[in-house]
């Protein structure tokens, strides 16, 4: 979740203190790696100030970013230890606030519920959702454009989550409102946000009670089964874990779908090659995640002691940002990174899901959703073009999480 306003920054200095590019605006939010490449090549560990004026260190080379994700001295909790006696609502604490061993004891509850095999078991229903949404989009558009974010990306990501959580049909419409609001709080009042948090909290705890009485094959049941078997977490922490899985699995997937389609709109040759050989789509998903990611930077960490990256020592107590976007386009890791190559051998080394203890627990579901999306969209229409120039697309959000507001496309089909 964004904790600071949208990024702004000036051209990078060769060394020393600098501010993230000012004003960042649409140019940065559309292609952040272009700005970050200059920082990476001139001052790979840069002392900066964030858009809110907070001092931090920015790490941009792939080798250093990977090391940073794995370094326990870079703390997400800032060294704070959670108090198990304080009752919390869902979302008061999440996995991104915890370090090992607290992070480990909670995260392991989700692992059995989110394996690739578990997610694949839901594939048929997820594919059905994709087909139904594209049918509706085709019926509504006539011969005109489709606004893909509202017509497909948002409802598809939500329906996919409902399938793996096995949310009852009669509850889905009421659940969508708080999920969508918390995914993008722009212009929302504090009261609306608080009410949405309360609704998510009530939903999660209600599902926990229902699945205790009648377990199934859904995510909630699997998490509860692991909790009863392993212990080690409070009821509040389990509720918070489930709420985090629900919310993080929504907006990140919505944006990854939009960004993947934007990439293919800008590379019609790649679009056509994948349409002709859909068996290559699962591998192409990793390249699309390398090419663009909703989060150009990791959540800010705090150095618990002095940490060295190359010739630079980051002092204890400093804030640290690991630049995923810069690492994903580092030529030291990915040859010719400015080329979108669906057969790239190193694509699986992208860091869009993070690395190490905080590797995205929902990565298997995200890959499945993107594979189903691209297979369905490319299989539906024989050509897909942008309905507006790509440089005119409206980007929002902030430097920790970018958002594509709308994506009007002009389909030509059927395939």
C-alpha positions in Angstrom: 0.0 0.0 0.0 1.3 3.5 -0.9 2.6 5.5 2.1 3.9 8.5 0.2 2.6 10.7 -2.7 3.3 10.1 -6.3 7.0 10.3 -7.1 8.8 13.4 -8.4 12.6 13.7 -9.2 15.3 15.6 -11.0 18.0 14.2 -13.4 20.2 11.9 -11.4 23.5 13.2 -10.1 26.7 11.2 -10.4 27.0 10.8 -6.7 25.8 12.1 -3.3 22.5 13.3 -2.1 19.7 13.6 -4.7 16.0 13.6 -4.9 14.0 11.1 -6.9 13.2 12.8 -10.3 11.2 15.9 -10.0 8.5 16.1 -11.2 8.1 12.4 -11.9 4.6 12.7 -13.3 3.4 10.6 -16.2 6.8 10.0 -17.8 8.2 8.2 -14.8 5.1 6.4 -13.9 4.7 5.1 -17.5 8.4 3.8 -17.8 10.2 4.2 -14.5 13.2 2.0 -15.6 14.3 4.7 -18.1 14.9 7.2 -15.2 16.3 4.6 -12.9 18.8 3.3 -15.6 20.6 6.6 -15.4 20.9 6.3 -11.6 22.0 2.7 -11.8 24.8 3.4 -14.3 26.1 6.6 -12.6 25.5 6.0 -8.8 24.2 2.5 -8.2 23.8 3.1 -4.5 22.5 6.6 -4.2 21.7 8.7 -1.2 18.3 10.3 -2.0 15.2 11.9 -0.5 11.8 10.4 -1.3 9.0 12.6 -2.6 7.8 13.2 0.9 11.3 14.5 1.8 12.4 11.5 3.8 16.1 10.4 3.5 16.8 7.0 2.1 19.4 5.0 0.1 18.4 3.7 -3.4 19.9 0.4 -4.5 19.6 -0.2 -8.3 22.0 -2.9 -9.6 20.5 -6.4 -9.9 23.3 -8.1 -7.9 22.9 -5.6 -5.1 19.1 -5.6 -5.1 19.1 -9.4 -4.9 21.5 -9.3 -2.0 19.4 -6.7 -0.3 16.3 -8.9 -0.5 18.2 -11.7 1.2 20.0 -9.6 3.9 18.4 -9.9 7.3 20.0 -6.7 8.4 17.6 -4.8 6.1 14.4 -4.9 8.2 10.8 -4.3 7.1 9.7 -3.9 10.7 12.5 -1.5 11.7 13.4 -3.9 14.5 10.0 -3.6 16.1 8.6 -6.8 17.7 4.8 -7.4 17.4 3.0 -7.6 20.7 0.8 -10.8 20.7 -1.4 -9.4 23.5 -2.6 -6.4 21.5 -5.8 -7.3 19.6 -5.7 -6.1 16.0 -8.1 -6.0 13.1 -7.3 -7.5 9.8 -4.9 -5.2 7.9 -3.4 -3.7 11.1 -0.4 -5.9 10.5 0.6 -7.7 7.4 3.5 -9.9 6.2 5.3 -6.8 4.9 5.5 -5.4 8.4 7.2 -8.5 9.8 10.7 -9.9 9.7 11.8 -13.5 10.5 11.1 -15.3 12.7 7.7 -13.6 13.1 7.3 -13.4 9.4 8.2 -17.1 9.0 5.7 -18.4 11.5 2.9 -16.6 9.8 3.9 -17.0 6.2 4.2 -20.8 6.5 0.4 -20.9 7.2 -0.2 -19.7 3.6 2.3 -21.9 1.8 0.1 -25.1 1.6 -2.8 -23.0 0.3 -1.1 -21.3 -2.6 1.0 -24.0 -4.3 1.0 -24.2 -8.1 -1.0 -27.5 -7.8 -3.6 -25.9 -5.6 -4.0 -22.9 -8.0 -4.2 -25.2 -11.1 -7.1 -27.0 -9.5 -9.1 -23.7 -9.9 -8.0 -23.1 -13.5 -11.1 -24.3 -15.2 -13.3 -21.8 -13.3 -10.8 -19.0 -13.8 -10.8 -19.7 -17.5 -14.6 -19.7 -17.5 -14.5 -16.3 -15.8 -12.2 -14.9 -18.5 -14.4 -16.2 -21.3 -17.5 -14.8 -19.8 -16.0 -11.4 -19.3 -14.7 -11.3 -22.9 -18.1 -12.4 -24.2 -19.7 -9.5 -22.3 -17.0 -7.0 -23.6 -17.6 -8.1 -27.1 -21.4 -7.8 -26.8 -21.2 -4.3 -25.2 -18.7 -2.8 -27.6 -20.2 -3.4 -31.0 -17.4 -2.4 -33.3 -15.9 0.1 -30.9 -13.1 0.0 -28.4 -13.0 -1.9 -25.1 -11.8 -0.2 -21.9 -9.9 -3.3 -20.7 -9.3 -2.3 -17.1 -13.0 -2.0 -16.2 -14.3 -4.6 -18.7 -11.8 -7.3 -17.9 -8.8 -6.7 -15.6 -10.6 -5.6 -12.4 -13.6 -8.1 -12.6 -11.3 -10.9 -13.7 -8.8 -10.4 -10.9 -11.7 -10.2 -8.4 -13.5 -13.3 -9.7 -10.2 -15.3 -9.7 -9.8 -14.5 -6.0 -13.4 -15.4 -5.4 -12.8 -18.8 -7.0 -9.7 -19.7 -4.9 -11.3 -18.3 -1.7 -14.6 -20.0 -2.8 -16.6 -16.8 -1.9 -20.3 -17.5 -2.2 -22.0 -15.9 -5.2 -24.4 -13.9 -3.0 -21.5 -12.2 -1.1 -19.4 -11.2 -4.1 -21.0 -7.9 -5.0 -20.8 -6.6 -1.4 -17.2 -7.7 -1.1 -16.0 -6.1 -4.3 -16.7 -2.5 -3.0 -14.3 -2.5 0.0 -11.7 -4.5 -1.9 -11.7 -2.1 -4.8 -11.7 1.0 -2.5 -8.7 -0.2 -0.5 -6.8 -1.1 -3.6 -7.0 2.6 -4.7 -7.8 5.1 -2.0 -7.4 8.1 -4.2 -10.0 10.7 -3.3 -11.5 8.6 -0.6 -12.3 9.9 2.9 -10.7 8.5 6.0 -14.1 7.4 7.1 -14.7 5.4 3.9 -11.3 3.7 4.2 -12.0 2.8 7.9 -15.4 1.4 6.9 -13.9 -0.7 4.2 -11.2 -2.1 6.5 -14.0 -3.0 9.0 -16.0 -4.7 6.2 -12.9 -6.7 5.1 -12.2 -7.6 8.7 -15.8 -8.8 9.3 -15.8 -10.8 6.0 -12.5 -12.6 6.8 -13.6 -13.5 10.3 -16.9 -14.7 9.1 -15.2 -16.9 6.5 -12.9 -18.3 9.2 -15.9 -19.2 11.3 -17.7 -20.8 8.4 -14.7 -22.8 7.3 -14.1 -24.0 10.8 -17.6 -25.5 10.7 -17.4 -26.8 7.1 -13.8 -27.0 5.7 -13.3 -27.1 1.9 -10.5 -26.9 -0.6 -10.3 -23.1 -0.6 -7.5 -20.8 0.7 -9.2 -20.1 4.0 -9.7 -23.7 4.8 -6.1 -24.6 3.9 -4.7 -21.7 6.0 -6.9 -22.7 9.0 -5.7 -26.4 8.6 -2.1 -25.3 8.7 -2.8 -23.0 11.7 -4.3 -25.9 13.7 -1.5 -28.2 12.7 1.4 -25.8 13.3 0.1 -23.2 15.7 2.4 -20.3 16.3 0.0 -17.5 15.4 -2.9 -15.6 17.0 -6.3 -15.5 15.5 -5.8 -11.8 14.7 -2.6 -12.6 12.7 -4.4 -15.3 10.8 -7.2 -12.9 9.9 -4.6 -10.3 8.9 -2.8 -12.9 6.7 -6.1 -13.8 4.9 -7.0 -10.1 4.4 -3.6 -9.4 3.0 -3.8 -12.3 0.5 -7.2 -11.1 -0.6 -6.2 -7.4 -1.1 -2.7 -7.9 -2.4 -3.9 -10.5 -4.8 -6.4 -8.0 -6.3 -4.7 -4.8 -7.3 -1.3 -6.2 -8.1 -3.0 -8.6 -10.6 -5.2 -5.9 -12.1 -2.1 -3.8 -12.8 0.0 -6.7 -14.0 -2.7 -7.5 -16.6 -2.9 -3.9 -17.8 0.9 -3.6 -18.0 1.3 -6.9 -19.9 -1.3 -5.9 -22.4 0.3 -2.5 -22.8 3.6 -4.2 -23.6 2.0 -6.4 -26.3 0.2 -3.3 -27.8 3.6 -1.7 -28.1 5.2 -4.9 -29.6 2.7 -6.2 -32.2 5.3 -8.7 -33.5 5.5 -10.3 -30.1 1.7 -10.2 -29.8 1.3 -12.0 -33.1 4.0 -14.6 -32.3 2.3 -15.5 -29.0 -1.1 -15.7 -30.7 0.3 -18.1 -33.2 2.0 -20.2 -30.6 0.0 -19.9 -27.4 2.1 -22.7 -25.8 4.9 -20.0 -25.3 2.6 -17.8 -23.2 3.5 -19.3 -19.8 7.2 -18.5 -20.4 6.4 -15.1 -21.8 4.6 -14.2 -18.6 7.9 -14.0 -16.8 9.4 -11.8 -19.5 6.3 -9.5 -19.3 6.8 -9.3 -15.5 10.4 -8.4 -16.0 9.5 -5.8 -18.6 7.1 -3.9 -16.4 6.0 -4.2 -12.8 3.5 -2.3 -10.7 6.1 -1.7 -8.0 9.3 0.0 -9.2 10.7 -0.1 -5.7 10.4 -2.5 -2.7 8.7 -1.5 0.5 11.2 0.6 2.4 13.6 -1.3 4.7 15.6 0.0 7.6 19.3 -1.0 8.0 19.7 -2.5 11.5 23.4 -2.1 11.3 25.9 -0.8 8.7 25.4 -2.6 5.4 27.9 -2.5 2.5 27.0 -2.6 -1.2 30.2 -2.5 -3.3 32.2 0.6 -2.2 29.2 2.2 -0.4 28.4 1.6 3.3 24.8 2.4 4.3 24.8 3.5 7.9 22.7 1.7 10.6 19.2 3.3 10.9 19.0 4.4 7.3 16.0 3.8 5.1 16.7 1.6 2.0 14.8 1.3 -1.2 15.6 -1.7 -3.5 14.7 -0.8 -7.1 13.0 -3.8 -8.7 12.5 -1.9 -12.0 16.2 -1.0 -12.3 17.3 -4.5 -11.4 14.9 -6.0 -14.0 16.5 -3.9 -16.7 20.1 -4.3 -15.6 22.2 -5.5 -18.6 24.5 -7.3 -16.2 21.7 -9.7 -15.5 19.5 -9.5 -18.6 21.2 -9.0 -22.0 19.7 -6.3 -24.2 17.1 -5.5 -21.5 15.3 -3.0 -23.6 14.1 -5.8 -25.9 10.9 -7.6 -25.1 11.9 -11.2 -25.7 9.2 -13.9 -24.8 11.9 -16.6 -25.0 14.4 -14.9 -22.8 16.4 -17.4 -20.8 16.9 -15.1 -17.8 13.3 -13.9 -17.6 12.7 -16.1 -14.5 15.3 -14.1 -12.6 13.1 -11.0 -12.5 12.4 -9.6 -9.1 8.8 -8.4 -9.6 7.7 -11.0 -7.0 10.6 -10.1 -4.7 13.1 -12.7 -3.4 13.9 -14.7 -0.3 11.6 -14.7 2.8 9.3 -12.0 1.4 8.9 -13.6 -2.1 5.3 -13.1 -3.1 3.2 -15.9 -1.6 0.6 -15.5 -4.4 3.0 -15.8 -7.3 1.6 -19.1 -8.6 -1.9 -17.6 -8.7 -0.6 -14.4 -10.4 1.2 -16.5 -13.1 -1.9 -18.5 -13.7 -4.1 -15.4 -14.0 -1.7 -13.8 -16.5 -1.4 -17.0 -18.5 -5.2 -17.4 -18.7 -5.6 -13.7 -19.5 -3.2 -13.6 -22.4 -4.4 -17.0 -23.8 -8.0 -15.8 -23.7 -7.4 -12.3 -25.0 -5.0 -13.3 -27.8 -7.2 -16.2 -28.7 -10.3 -14.0 -28.8 -9.2 -11.4 -31.3 -6.8 -11.7 -34.3 -5.3 -8.3 -33.6 -5.4 -5.9 -30.7 -4.5 -2.2 -31.1 -4.4 0.7 -28.7 -7.4 3.0 -29.0 -5.3 5.9 -28.0 -1.5 6.5 -28.4 0.3 4.6 -25.6 2.1 7.7 -24.5 -1.4 9.2 -23.7 -2.4 6.5 -21.2 -3.1 7.9 -17.7 -0.9 6.6 -15.0 -1.5 7.2 -11.3 -0.7 5.8 -7.9 2.7 6.5 -6.4 6.3 5.5 -6.6 5.8 2.4 -4.5 2.8 1.2 -6.6 1.9 2.5 -10.0 -1.6 2.2 -11.4 -3.0 2.3 -14.9 -6.3 4.1 -14.7 -7.8 3.0 -18.0 -6.7 1.0 -21.1 -8.9 1.5 -24.1 -8.1 -1.1 -26.8 -9.5 -1.7 -30.3 -10.0 -5.4 -30.9 -10.0 -6.9 -34.4 -11.3 -10.4 -34.5 -12.3 -13.0 -33.9 -9.0 -14.8 -34.0 
